[in-house]
Amino acid sequence: MSSRDQFTSKIGFILAAAGSAIGLGAIWKFPYMAGTNGGSVFILLFVLCTVLIGLPILIAEFMIGRRGQKDPITSFKEQAPGKPWYMIGWIGLVACGLILSFYSVVGGWILSYIIRAVSFSLTGQGVNFSNLFSDIISNPWEVLIAQAAFMLLTLVIVQAGIKNGIETASKWMMPLLFIFFILLFIRSITLEGAVEGVKFMFIPDWSYFNGETLILALGQAFFSLSIGVAAMITYASYLSKKEKIVTSAINVASMNIAISLLAGLVIFPAVFALGFSPTEGPGLVFIMIPAVFEQLPFGSFLLLVFFILLLFATVTSSIALLEVVVSIGIREKTAQRKKASWVLAAIIFIIGIPSALSFGMLSDITIFGRSIFDFVDYVTSAVLMPIGAFLTSIFAGYQYSKKISREEMQTSPIVYNIWLFIVRYLAPISIAAIFINKVFFS
C-alpha cells in the first residue's frame, strides 16, 4: 500500500478529476444537445440533474475509490468479499477501453483540424466545411495516423504515472482551458447580435419542458461527469484519506457545469450573431464552428485556440479512460506501469481501427442499423455506463453500512441523509429511466 502512487495535493486531484469529466461531453456534446433541445430549458434541467443526481453518485464513486485504495476490481473484491460487486470494475474496464477506442478517433479528427489551422488552410479560400469534415473522416490513412498520434499523446502522459504524468498535465491544461475559454467568451459576447444567443441559453422556452428533454438532460449529466465507468473510482483510489470527498466532488461538478456553460457562451452568441442555426447537431463543432470563426476578425487564430482547447479537454478525459485500464492491468505492480501502458494502449488502438474506418472503407458495414463508430458509442453510453452507475449507486447505498459511509463523507447529518436517499432511491430510478428510454425507445 505504501508504494502506491498518490496525488500530491487536493487541487491536483480536483483538476485531474475535473479534466476526466470535462471532455467532449462538455465542449462538443453539451452545446449541440442544448442547441437541438430548446437551449435554456435543457440547460436548466442539465444543471439540476448534475447537482441533484450526478453529484451524489460522484460522491459515491469517490467514496468507493478512496476507501479501497486499489484498482476498481480489487477494491470491490476487498470491500465486498465473496460477492459479485467486483463486476462493476470489469464493466468499467470494458467501458473505458471501448470509449477510448472511438474517443481516440475523435481526438485524431481534432489533431487533423489543428494541423490545418496551424497552416492557415482551415479557413478562407471558400472552404466548404461540410465537405472538409467528410473528406477528413473518410480518409483511411489520415484518420489512422491521427488516431495513433492521439493515443501516443495519451500514452506518454499515463505511463509517467499519477504525480509526474496525470497530475502535472492536468495542472497545466485545466487552468489554460478556463483562461482561453473566458477570452473566447469575451470575444463572442461582444459581437453585434450576440445577445440572442445569451437569451437562447438563459430565457426558458417552456414548450421544450417535457419528459424527453428531462431524460436527455439527465443522460448528459451522467455522461459529462464520467459516471459509471470506474474512472472516478480509479482517480479517488490515489486520493489521500485526509481529503474530504464531498468538497472535492462539489468542486468537480461545479467546474464541469462552468465549462459546459462557457462552451455554450462561446458558441451560441457567435452562432446567432452570424446568422447560423443552433440546431446543427453533432456537426456543430467540426462544421459550424469553423464557419463561424471564419467570419470573425482574427478568426483563424481564434479557431486554432478553440481546437487546442478541445484537444486539452479530450486528452484530460482520455488519460482517465486509459488510467482505468492500466490500473487494473498492473494492479499494485507499479514497476510494470510503462510496459502495461504501451501494451494496453496498442490493444485499444487496434480495437478502435474499425471505428476510425467506419466513415470510409467500412462505411457500408452497419450493426443494428448503426455504423461501427455509432454502435460502439451506443453500447457504452446507453448500456454500460447506466448499468455501471446503477450498480455503483446501489453498492454505496446498501452494501456500505451507515457507519462506514458517514465516516467516509465527514459531513453534516442533513447532507448525509439527503445523499443516502438519492443513492438508494432517486438515482437508481433515474438511471433505470435513462436505460429504458435509450435501449427501447431511441
C-alpha positions in Angstrom: 0.0 0.0 0.0 2.8 2.4 0.8 4.3 2.1 -2.7 1.0 3.2 -4.3 1.3 6.5 -6.2 -0.9 9.3 -5.0 -1.9 12.8 -5.9 0.4 15.3 -4.2 -2.4 17.8 -3.5 -6.1 18.2 -3.2 -6.1 20.7 -6.1 -4.1 18.2 -8.3 -6.8 15.6 -7.7 -9.7 18.0 -8.3 -8.1 19.3 -11.6 -7.4 15.7 -12.8 -10.9 14.5 -11.8 -12.5 17.6 -13.4 -10.4 17.0 -16.5 -11.7 13.5 -16.7 -15.3 14.8 -16.6 -14.7 17.9 -18.8 -14.1 16.4 -22.3 -16.0 16.1 -25.5 -19.1 15.7 -23.4 -18.9 19.3 -22.1 -17.5 21.1 -25.1 -18.7 19.0 -28.1 -21.8 17.2 -26.9 -23.3 19.7 -24.5 -23.7 22.6 -27.0 -25.3 20.5 -29.7 -27.6 18.8 -27.2 -28.7 22.1 -25.8 -29.0 23.6 -29.4 -31.3 20.8 -30.5 -33.4 20.6 -27.4 -34.5 24.2 -26.8 -31.4 25.7 -25.2 -32.4 27.2 -21.9 -34.8 24.5 -20.6 -32.3 21.8 -21.4 -29.5 23.7 -19.7 -31.7 24.3 -16.6 -32.5 20.6 -16.4 -28.9 19.6 -17.0 -27.7 21.8 -14.1 -30.4 20.4 -11.8 -29.7 16.8 -12.8 -26.0 17.3 -12.3 -26.5 18.8 -8.8 -29.3 16.6 -7.6 -28.4 13.2 -9.1 -25.0 13.3 -10.7 -23.2 14.8 -7.8 -24.4 12.2 -5.2 -23.3 9.4 -7.5 -19.9 11.1 -8.0 -19.6 11.3 -4.2 -20.3 7.5 -4.1 -17.6 6.8 -6.6 -15.1 8.9 -4.7 -16.1 7.1 -1.5 -15.6 3.7 -3.1 -12.2 4.6 -4.7 -10.7 6.4 -1.7 -11.8 3.7 0.7 -10.4 0.9 -1.4 -7.1 2.5 -2.4 -6.8 -0.1 -5.1 -7.8 -0.7 -8.8 -11.6 -1.0 -9.2 -11.8 -4.8 -9.4 -9.5 -5.4 -6.4 -11.2 -2.6 -4.5 -14.7 -4.1 -4.8 -13.4 -7.6 -4.1 -11.8 -6.5 -0.8 -14.7 -4.3 0.3 -17.3 -6.9 -0.5 -15.5 -10.3 -0.3 -17.4 -13.3 -1.7 -19.9 -11.1 -3.5 -20.0 -10.3 -7.3 -19.7 -6.5 -6.9 -16.3 -6.6 -8.5 -18.1 -7.0 -11.8 -18.6 -3.2 -11.6 -14.8 -3.0 -12.1 -15.0 -5.2 -15.1 -17.8 -3.2 -16.6 -15.7 -0.1 -16.1 -12.7 -1.8 -17.7 -14.7 -2.8 -20.8 -16.5 0.6 -21.0 -13.3 2.6 -20.7 -11.5 0.6 -23.3 -14.4 0.8 -25.8 -14.9 4.5 -25.1 -11.3 5.3 -25.6 -11.2 3.2 -28.8 -13.6 5.7 -30.5 -12.7 8.7 -28.4 -9.2 8.5 -29.8 -10.7 8.6 -33.3 -12.4 12.0 -32.5 -9.2 13.1 -30.8 -7.5 12.3 -34.2 -10.0 14.5 -36.0 -9.2 17.3 -33.7 -5.5 16.9 -34.4 -6.2 17.0 -38.1 -8.1 20.3 -37.7 -5.3 21.7 -35.6 -2.7 20.9 -38.2 -4.8 22.7 -40.8 -5.4 25.6 -38.5 -1.7 26.0 -37.9 -1.0 26.1 -41.6 -3.9 28.6 -42.1 -5.6 26.2 -44.5 -8.7 25.7 -42.4 -10.4 29.0 -43.1 -10.6 31.2 -46.1 -10.4 30.5 -49.8 -14.0 29.3 -50.0 -13.6 26.2 -47.8 -16.7 24.1 -47.6 -16.6 22.8 -44.0 -19.1 20.1 -44.5 -17.1 18.6 -47.4 -13.9 19.1 -45.4 -15.2 17.2 -42.5 -16.4 14.4 -44.7 -13.0 14.3 -46.5 -11.1 14.0 -43.2 -13.2 11.3 -41.6 -13.3 9.2 -44.8 -9.6 9.3 -45.5 -8.3 6.0 -44.1 -4.6 7.0 -43.7 -5.3 10.3 -42.2 -7.7 9.0 -39.6 -5.5 6.1 -38.6 -2.3 8.2 -38.3 -4.2 10.9 -36.4 -5.8 8.3 -34.1 -2.3 6.8 -33.4 -0.9 10.2 -32.7 -3.7 11.0 -30.2 -3.2 7.6 -28.5 0.5 8.2 -28.3 -0.1 11.6 -26.6 -2.4 10.0 -24.1 0.0 7.1 -23.5 3.0 9.4 -22.8 1.1 11.1 -20.0 -0.3 8.0 -18.4 2.8 5.9 -18.5 4.6 8.7 -16.5 2.3 7.9 -13.5 -0.1 9.9 -11.3 2.3 12.6 -9.9 4.6 13.2 -12.9 2.0 12.4 -15.6 -1.7 12.9 -15.0 -1.5 15.4 -12.1 1.2 17.6 -13.9 -0.7 17.6 -17.2 -4.0 18.4 -15.5 -2.5 21.3 -13.5 -1.4 22.9 -16.8 -4.2 22.0 -19.1 -7.2 22.8 -16.9 -6.3 26.4 -15.9 -5.4 27.1 -19.6 -8.7 25.7 -20.6 -10.6 28.1 -18.3 -8.4 31.1 -19.3 -8.8 30.6 -23.0 -12.5 29.9 -22.8 -13.0 33.1 -20.9 -11.1 35.0 -23.6 -13.2 33.4 -26.4 -16.4 34.1 -24.4 -15.5 37.8 -24.2 -14.9 37.9 -28.0 -18.1 36.0 -28.8 -20.3 38.1 -26.4 -19.1 41.4 -27.9 -20.4 40.6 -31.4 -23.4 42.5 -32.7 -26.5 40.4 -32.2 -24.8 38.1 -29.7 -27.5 38.8 -27.1 -29.9 36.5 -28.9 -27.5 33.6 -28.2 -27.5 34.6 -24.5 -31.3 34.7 -24.5 -31.4 31.3 -26.1 -29.3 29.9 -23.2 -31.0 31.6 -20.3 -34.6 32.7 -21.1 -36.7 29.5 -20.9 -38.9 28.3 -23.8 -41.2 26.1 -21.7 -42.6 24.3 -24.7 -39.4 22.1 -24.5 -40.2 21.2 -20.9 -41.2 17.5 -21.2 -40.2 14.0 -20.3 -37.9 13.5 -23.3 -35.9 16.7 -22.6 -35.5 15.7 -18.9 -34.2 12.2 -19.9 -31.8 13.7 -22.3 -30.6 16.3 -19.7 -30.1 13.5 -17.1 -28.2 11.4 -19.6 -25.9 14.4 -20.4 -25.3 15.0 -16.7 -24.1 11.4 -16.3 -22.0 11.4 -19.5 -20.4 14.7 -18.7 -19.3 13.6 -15.2 -17.9 10.3 -16.4 -20.2 8.4 -14.1 -20.4 4.6 -14.4 -17.1 3.7 -16.0 -14.9 3.5 -12.8 -12.8 6.4 -13.9 -13.6 8.5 -10.8 -13.3 5.3 -8.6 -9.8 4.9 -10.0 -8.7 8.5 -9.5 -10.1 8.6 -6.0 -8.0 5.5 -5.2 -5.0 7.7 -5.4 -6.5 10.3 -3.0 -5.2 10.7 0.5 -7.5 9.7 3.3 -7.2 13.2 4.7 -9.1 14.9 1.9 -12.8 15.5 2.1 -14.6 13.8 -0.8 -17.8 15.8 -0.6 -15.9 19.1 -1.1 -13.9 17.6 -3.9 -17.0 16.2 -5.7 -18.7 19.6 -5.4 -15.7 21.3 -6.9 -15.5 18.8 -9.8 -19.2 19.1 -10.6 -19.1 22.9 -10.4 -16.1 23.1 -12.8 -17.9 20.7 -15.2 -21.1 22.9 -15.2 -18.9 26.1 -15.6 -17.0 24.7 -18.6 -20.3 23.5 -20.2 -21.9 26.9 -19.8 -18.8 28.6 -21.0 -18.7 26.4 -24.1 -22.3 27.4 -24.8 -21.5 31.1 -24.2 -18.6 30.8 -26.7 -20.7 29.1 -29.4 -24.3 30.3 -29.2 -23.7 34.1 -29.2 -21.4 33.7 -32.2 -23.9 31.4 -34.0 -26.8 33.8 -33.5 -24.8 36.9 -34.3 -23.6 35.5 -37.6 -27.0 34.1 -38.6 -26.4 30.4 -38.2 -28.8 27.9 -36.6 -28.1 26.3 -33.2 -29.7 23.0 -34.2 -26.9 21.7 -36.3 -26.4 18.6 -34.1 -23.1 16.7 -33.8 -21.5 18.7 -36.6 -21.7 21.9 -34.6 -18.0 21.9 -33.6 -16.4 20.5 -36.8 -18.7 22.1 -39.4 -20.4 25.1 -37.8 -17.6 26.5 -35.6 -15.1 26.9 -38.4 -17.8 28.6 -40.5 -18.5 31.0 -37.6 -14.9 31.8 -36.8 -14.1 32.4 -40.5 -16.3 35.5 -40.3 -14.6 36.9 -37.2 -11.6 39.3 -37.0 -8.6 37.1 -36.2 -10.8 34.2 -36.9 -8.0 31.8 -38.0 -6.1 32.4 -34.7 -9.3 32.1 -32.6 -10.2 28.9 -34.3 -6.8 27.4 -33.6 -7.2 28.4 -30.0 -10.6 26.7 -29.9 -9.4 23.4 -31.3 -6.4 23.4 -28.9 -8.8 23.9 -26.1 -10.9 21.0 -27.4 -7.7 18.9 -27.6 -6.9 19.7 -24.0 -10.3 18.7 -22.8 -10.2 15.5 -24.9 -6.8 14.5 -23.6 -7.7 15.0 -19.9 -10.6 12.6 -20.4 -8.6 10.1 -22.5 -5.9 9.8 -19.8 -8.6 9.0 -17.3 -10.0 6.3 -19.5 -6.6 4.7 -20.1 -5.7 5.0 -16.4 -8.6 2.8 -15.5 -7.4 0.1 -17.9 -3.8 0.5 -16.8 -4.6 0.4 -13.1 -6.4 -2.8 -13.5 -3.7 -4.2 -15.8 -0.9 -3.6 -13.3 -2.9 -4.0 -10.1 -0.3 -2.9 -7.5 2.8 -3.7 -9.6 3.7 0.0 -10.2 7.1 -1.1 -11.8 5.1 -2.5 -14.7 3.2 0.7 -15.5 5.2 1.8 -18.5 5.2 -1.6 -20.2 1.5 -2.2 -19.4 0.6 1.3 -20.7 2.2 0.7 -24.1 0.7 -2.8 -24.5 -2.8 -1.8 -23.4 -2.8 1.5 -25.5 -1.8 -0.6 -28.5 -4.6 -3.0 -27.9 -7.1 -0.2 -27.6 -5.8 1.5 -30.8 -6.3 -1.8 -32.7 -9.9 -2.1 -31.3 -10.5 1.4 -32.5 -9.4 0.8 -36.1 -12.9 -0.3 -37.3 -14.4 2.8 -35.7 -11.8 5.0 -37.4 -12.6 3.4 -40.8 -16.4 3.4 -40.3 -16.9 6.6 -42.2 -14.7 5.5 -45.2 -13.6 2.0 -46.1 -16.1 0.3 -43.7 -18.9 2.7 -44.2 -21.1 0.0 -45.7 -20.9 -2.1 -42.6 -23.7 -1.5 -40.0 -24.6 -3.2 -36.8 -28.3 -2.9 -35.9 -28.6 0.0 -38.3 -25.6 1.9 -36.9 -22.1 2.5 -38.2 -19.4 0.7 -36.2 -18.4 4.0 -34.6 -22.0 4.8 -33.6 -22.6 1.3 -32.4 -19.6 1.4 -30.0 -20.7 4.8 -28.8 -24.3 3.5 -28.2 -23.2 0.3 -26.4 -21.0 2.3 -24.0 -23.3 5.3 -23.3 -26.7 3.6 -23.5 -25.8 0.2 -21.9 -22.5 0.0 -20.0 -22.5 3.5 -18.4 -26.1 3.3 -17.0 -25.5 -0.2 -15.7 -22.2 0.8 -14.0 -23.8 3.9 -12.5 -26.8 2.0 -11.3 -24.8 -0.7 -9.6 -22.4 1.9 -8.1 -25.3 3.7 -6.6 -26.8 0.5 -5.1 -23.4 -0.6 -3.7 -22.8 2.7 -1.9 -26.4 2.9 -0.7 -26.9 -0.6 0.6 -23.6 -2.5 0.7 -21.9 0.1 3.0 -23.2 0.4 6.5 -24.4 3.9 7.5 -21.4 4.0 9.9 -18.9 3.4 7.1 -20.5 5.9 4.7 -20.8 8.6 7.4 -17.2 8.2 8.3 -16.1 8.4 4.6 -18.3 11.5 3.9 -17.4 13.5 7.0 -20.3 15.8 6.5 -23.4 17.1 8.4 -26.3 14.7 9.2 -28.7 16.6 6.8 -26.3 16.4 3.9 -25.6 12.7 4.6 -29.3 11.8 4.8 -30.1 13.6 1.5 -27.2 11.8 -0.2 -28.4 8.4 1.2 -31.9 9.0 -0.1 -30.7 9.9 -3.5 -28.3 7.0 -4.0 -30.8 4.5 -2.6 -33.9 5.6 -4.4 -33.8 8.7 -6.7 -30.6 7.9 -8.6 -31.4 4.2 -9.4 -34.9 5.1 -10.6 -33.5 7.9 -12.8 -30.8 5.7 -14.2 -33.3 3.0 -15.0 -35.4 5.6 -16.8 -32.4 6.6 -18.9 -31.6 3.0 -19.7 -35.1 2.0 -20.7 -35.5 5.2 -22.8 -32.2 4.7 -24.7 -32.4 1.0 -25.2 -36.1 0.6 -26.1 -37.3 4.0 -27.4 -34.3 5.6 -29.1 
